[in-house]
């Protein structure tokens, strides 16, 4: 399997998480082995591996049982890996560090750097590899309250101390933003008293991505220019949701032009891929769309490779009224497969996807626009980013953010009809 490599100076690595293994003959061990078979086929092999938690099934009150699982994971399931040549950096997880005893066993068995904040030595830590800094945080520290709790002041200071690094990655177990509609403070994501400050620190420090797992899926989204990449398909046999997600690893390359990755399943197929940041054409190369129904600039079946960028400007109505269509696909009598407009009393920018006739549409929510306010917003419909692939930013700004949604799929399911609607209701095309 060919690895993505840096375009010039940079780094290439593997990211995978949530095997919940460590028990001989168990189902998760079999699944983990299938994913590791694909990892071992990568050429060239990764420079290092990041594993954001839940290596073993854990969750036992007996320390020696926990050690036995770690020994099986490290000495049997990963016996093929030369960890001196290819180091593996682990973060804590809810199956492995669920109290003081398990935190102590994690320190003992993994021997991660002990340069973290007081009380978290070997649990939170920082690694510097030439021009890359990797900061690993403990998102369920017993000293703060357990699952969903994370210290932030050490994170801020550590990133500031490595401001000379060209590339910055932060690793933790729990997502900050919900994935696939699975949300829940503390249990499924970092708690609200930490989340805002945590993400502010990443944005201010120019971090490329926050790498996490926990939700048994692959997901990418972006908030204020920082990617949240969730990978939890290393071996846990069930999925969130079943039928959509799959066992996988993420192979990535980082260089001066940005971050690229490919998501490889347990059969060696590349299921998803991304090059970030996205590069849009210069303003003079954009096409101006007239108001009304018109032939589409492109059409055809759904495709993960399809990217549509729209710049929408205007003045919001003085008073909120019915939904206002800004852009929609048009193929009557079906509802528009894609509708973008303003809805509700707060005139919230909303994207609605209805790729299957007769099935309920799915909603993604963006910023609100005050009555009478002028706006100039760019949106991107990115078929390669799954549910995180509906993006917006203010024109002239660099930082993209994903619309908020609760779906496990996104623009990759969109069919593209032969007609578009601009500035009128797509249901009837007569407003």
Secondary structure, 3 states (H helix, E strand, C coil): CECCCCCCCEEEEEECCCCCECCCCCHHHHHHHHHHHHHHCCECCCCEEEECCCCECCCCCCHHHHHHHHHHHHHHHCCCCCCCCCEEEECCCCCCCCCHHHHHHHHHHHCCCCCCCCCCECCEEEEEECCEEEEECCCCCCCCCCCCCCCCHHHHHHHHHCCCCCEEEEECCCECCCECCECCECCCECCHHHHHHHHHHHHHCCCCEEEECCCCCEEEEEECCEEEEEECCCCCCCCCCCCCCCCEEEEEEEECCEEEEEEEECCCCEEEEEEECCCCCCHHHCCCCCCEEEECCCCECCCCCCEEEEEEEEECCCCCCCCEEEEEEECCCCCCCEEEEEECCCCEEEEEECCCCCCCCEEEEEEECCCCCEEEEEEEEECCCHHHCEEEEECCCCCCEECEECCCCCHHHCCECCEEEECCCCCCCCC
